[in-house]
Amino acid sequence: MRHFIFALLIAVMAWPSRAQERQEFRVKPGVEVLRDSGFEALRGKRVGLITNPTGVDNSLKATIDILKEAPEVELVALFAPEHGVRGDITAGATVGNTVDPATGVKVYSLYGATKKPTAEMLSGIDALVYDIQDNGCRSYTFISTMAIAMEQCARLGKEFVVLDRPNPLGGNKVEGLCTDPDEISFVGYLPVPYIYGLTPGELAKMIVGEGMLKTDKPLNLTVVRMDGWERGMLFEDTAMPWVLPSPHIPTPQTAIYYPATGIAGELDYLSIGVGYTLPFRTFAAPWINASRLAAKLNGMDIPGVAFRPIHYKPYYGFKRGENLQGVELYITDYDAAPLTLIQFYVMEALAELYPAHKALADAPVKRLSMFDKVTGSKKVRPVFFKNYKVADLLPLWNRDLESFKASKEKYHLY
């Protein structure tokens, strides 16, 4: 017993040193690098800030409060994307103009009557700062907010400053086709793949460098780089605290599953775990046999993934209170897993097992347009849903990958 107690004491005493070692290798987000520089990029300027609750330092202090207290920096306006600057607006709800009660700074909505900062909103600022943790997918609306704000700053001669943050999917994985010109929308504003493998700062540089801005005016762009981030890092490798960027992305692991299920979720014919305790982790419906589907999918030998049978009742949303069966998804090898194609493999398997419940037969017509917008092309539906075969989709889905990868390397900061 004494030996056990001694060993336990040694383990407990060693724990702080391991935690301290983890702290020493922590990635510093752009806001911390900015602060360490004495706010050099913003000194003497009137500043507007686009942010949300993810804009924090590694001690969870909000960028709003950091800039408000910064010497020789005047924070004069806040700009609210989806969910609001303090995260008090539910998903999809309109954000209104208001005043931030903690700082007394005016808050302008970029997710209500306009998604573009107007000339009036920007009239009192010298530089517009962007600090938001993204999830690495084109359909997530924050990069659309960033691009639209960049365009407006170019038109009005305002500086645009990005405080860089990690891409939770890393900087190497790229999947999906680039958005077709006729499918440009707020969930696909930029002609980039669904998974684009860039940090917000790198993406901003690419937007400028590749002529993606919808204006001929030049943009004065500054990117405040992170310290310590590497391209192969997933978010959990950074030792940074995760603040959920939206209600159904509670963990950095959820961000990895989002691109594997979210596109199928747009069709409203399957539960993908939103409304249950596993958002973006399941494929389930009342008409599925869980064991049968799991066996079918595991037999398809999809690289880097595994499936287990699951039974549950959603607490809200799609099929609330109904008994559902299906599979829970596990990413077993991130680098090997074809994240965005997983949901298409699932739809292929379901079409074979349950031909009466093919996706287009069950999906509400009103959801088809959103599916096109999220995939980035009207061509995906006729190509895939003709035979429900992933093999048919691959040439279209992969058509832009090599050219985009070659272009994006020019803008790598890490």
N, C-alpha and C positions, 0 to 999 in steps of 0.2 A: 504493500500500500504506500509506504514511504517513497519507494521508487516511482510509483505512478504519480504521486503528488508533486515530486520533484520535477518529473518530466513535464507535467502540466504547467508548472510555474515557469519552466524554461520556455515553453511554447507561448505562454501569455506574454512573457517579457520580450520575446522575439517579434511578436506581432507589430508593435509600433514601428520597429525598424523596417519591416517589410512595407508598411503603409507609408513610411517616410520615403523609402526608396521609390515607391510608386509616385509620390508627390514630385520627386526630383525630375522624373521623366515625363511629367504632365505636359501636354501641349498647351501653349498659351494662345488663346484666340486673339484676333486682331485688336479687340478693345483693350486687352492687357498690354499688347505691344505699343499701342497708341499711348496709353497712360505711362508706360515706362519711358517713352520718348519725351515726356513732358507735354504731350498733346501737340507735338510739332506740326502735324498736318492740318490742325484746326485752329492753331493759335491766332488770336486776333480776328476771328471770323464769327459771323452770325450763322448759326447752324440749325438746320432742320434734321429730324431723325425719323427714318422709317424703321420700326422695330416691333417686337412683340415679346412675350415673356421669355423667349429663348435668347434674347439679347442680354446676356449676363456674363460676368467674369467667373473665374473658377471658384470664387467664394459666394456665388449666386447673387452678387450685387448687380442690379439692373444697369444697363448702359445708359438708360434715361437718367438715373441718379448720378452716375459717374460723370456724364457730360454736364449735368446741371451744376455739379460742384467743381468742375474743372476750371483752373485759373486761366484767364485770358480767352475763354470760350464762352460764347453767349448762346445758350439753347433757347431758341425763340419759337419753335414749332415742332410738334410731333405728327407723324403720319401713320394712320392705322390701316394695316392690311386686314385680310380675313381674320376673324377672332378678336381684333382689337389690340391696342398696344399693351394692355395689361392682361389679355386673355380672358376677358369677361363677356365675350360675345360667342354664342354657340355657332357651330359649323353651318355655313350657308346663310346665316342671318345678316341682315343689313347692318352696317356699322355707321353710326351718325357722328357729326361733328360735336365735340364736347370740350371739356377742360380736364386735364389730368389732375385729380385732387391732391396727389402727393407733391406735385411741383408747381401747380398753377399754370402750367404751359398749355397753350391751345392745342387741341388734337383735331386734325383734319382727317376725314374718312377717305380711304382709297378702296373701299369696298361697299359702296352705297350708290349715291347719285352719279358718282364718277369713279373710275379706276385710275384716273390720271390726275396728278397734282396740277391744279390750274395756275395760271399766271398770278392770280391774286394770292393763292396759297404760298407761292414761292417768292412773292415780291419782297419780303423782308429778310431773305436769307442770302448768304454768300455760297454756302455749300450744303448739299443734301447728303446725309450719311445713311448708309444701309447696313443694318446689323440684325440678321435673322438666321437661325439655324434651319437649313433646308433638309429635305429627305432624299435628294438625289434623283428625283423623277420629274420628267417634263410636265406631267399633269398636275403637279403640286403648284398651287397658284402663286407662291411667293416669288419665283423667278420671273413670272409674268409681271408682277408688280414692280420688280426691280428694272426690267427692261423698259417698261412703259415710262417709269420715272426717269430713267437715263435719257430716253428720247426727249422728254419735256425739258430736262436740264440742258440738253444740247440746244434746243430751240431758243431757250431763254438765256443762254450764256451763264448758267450756274455750274459750279463744280460738283462732281459726283464722287463720293468717297465710300468705298466698300471696306468694312471691317471684316476681314475674312474669317471663315469658320470651316470646320471639316465637312467633307461630303461623307455621310454615314455609310455610303456604299463603297467608299474608297475612291481612288483616283484612276483605276485601271479598267474596271468593268464598263463596257459599252454594249447596249442592246437596243434593238428596234430600229425602225426606219425613221428618217427625218420627216417632220411634218410637211405634208403637201401644201402648196400655196392656197388651195381652196378649202383647207381645213384649219386655218389659223384661227385660234380662239383663245379665251382666257385660260383654258386648260391645255393649250398647246400653242403658245404665242410665238415660240422661237423654232426655227428649222433645225432642231437638234434631235438626236435619238431619244427614245423613252428613258433609258438610263444613259447619261451623258458623261459621267466620269470626270467632272470638274468641280472645284470649289466655287462658291459664289464669286470670289475675286477673279478666278481664272475664267469663269464664264463671262463675266463683265468685260474682261479684256478681249475675249473672243468675239463678243457681240460687236465691239467697236472695230476690231481688226478685220473681221470678215464682212463688214458692211451690213450687219443685221439691223442697225438702227433705221427706223422709218423716217429719217430726216437727212438732209444733206449737210446740216450744220455740224461742226466738229464738237466733240465732247471732251471736256477737261476731266479726265478720270484718274483717280488715285486709289490704289489698293494698298491697304495696310495689311501686310502679310502676317500669318501666324508664325509662331516659333515652335519648332519641334515636330511639325506634322510631316508625314511621309505618305507617298501615294498608296502604298499597300495597306495602310491602316484602315480598319473599320473603327466605328466610333468607340467601341469598348476598349480599343487599344490606346486611346488618347488619355485615359484616366480623367477626362473632363466630366462634369456632372451633366446628365441628360435632363433637359426640360422639355416636356412634350410640346411639339410644335402645333399640334392640333389634338382634339380630345381622343381620337382613336389611334394615336401613335404614342402610347404611354412609355415605351422603352425603345432603345436603339435597335434591339432585335426586331421589333415590330416594323421598323423602317425597312428592314431587309425583306420582310414578307409582303409588304405593300405592293411592290411591283409584280409579285408572283400571283396575286389574287385580285387586285383592284380593278383590272380591266374587265374580268369576268363579272365582277360585282356590279358593273354599270348596267348589265343586262337584266338585273332584278329577277333572275330565275333560280339563283342559288343563294344560300346564306354563306358569306365568307367570314363569319365570326363576329362581324360588327353587330352589336346588340347582345352579344354574349361576352364571356371573359377572355376570348381569344380573337381579337380583331385581326383580320387579314391572315388568319392561320387555318381556316377550314373551308371545305366545300361540302355543303349539306342541303338536303331538301326532304320533304315528307315521303317522296316516292323512291328514295335511294335505299338500298340495302348496304349497310356500312361495311360488313366483312367482304361482300362481293366486290365492292368498288375498291377497297384497299388492296385486295388480291390482284385485281386487274391492273391497277396503277403500279404496284410494286413489280409486277411481271413485265412492265414496259421498259424497265431498266433505264429510267431517266437519270442522267448523271447527277450525282450530288444531292439526291433527295430521297426521302422515304415517307411512307404514309401509314397511319394507324387508324383503325375504325374508331368512330366517335358518335355518341348519341347526346343530344342536348335540346333544351328549350330556350330560344332567345328571350331575353328579358324585355327587349324593346326592338322596334324597327321591323325588318323583314321577317315574316312568319312568327311574330311575337306570340309566345305561349304555346306554339305547336311543337309536337315531337318531331325532331329532325334526326336523320341519320346521314352519315357521310364519312369524311376522312379529315384528320388533322395532318397538316403538312409539317415536315421537319427538313430543314436544310442541313445536310450532313457534310457537304463539301462546298463551301461558298464559291470558290474559284471555278469549280467544275459545273455548278448548277446553272442551267439556262433560265434565270429567274422569270423573265417575262413570258417565256414559252410554256411554263408549268401549267398555267391556267388553260392554255390551248390543248395541251395533252389531256387535262382533266375533261374538257369538253369533248374531245375525241373519244375518250373512254366511255363517257356517259352516253354519247350518241350510239355507240355500239351496244351498250348494255340496255339502254332504255330509249329505243328509237321513237317512242311516242312522246318523249320529253326532250327533244333536241332544242338547243338554245333558242333558235329563231322561232320555233313553234311556241315556246313558253314566254319569251321575252316581250314585255309591253312595247308596242310600236314607238311610243314616245321616248323610249330609252335608246333606240337605235342611232339617233343622231348624236347623242352623247358618246356612245361607243365609238363612232367614227372619229369624233373630235379627240377622244383620249388615245386611240390607236394612232391617230395622225393622218389617216387616209380613208377615203371611201372605198378603196380597193380591197381592204382587208376582209370585209364581210363577204363579198362574192367569191374571193379566192379561197378562204378557209371554209365557209359554211356550205359551199357546193358539195363537198364530200366529207367535211369534218376531219380533215387529215392535216396534221402539222407539217408533213412533208410537202404538201402543196403550198403552204404559207412561207416556208423558209426562204425561197429566193426573194420574195417581196420584203419580208421582215429584215433580211440581212443586206438589202441592196446598197445601203449607204454607209455600212460600217467601216470599210477600209478607207474610203475617202475622208470620212469624218475623223477617224483616228489619226490620220496623217495631218489633218488641219489642226486638230486640238493640241497636238504636241507643241506647236509653236507658242502656246499660251500657258504652258505648265510653269508654275512658280515654285514647285517643290519636286 
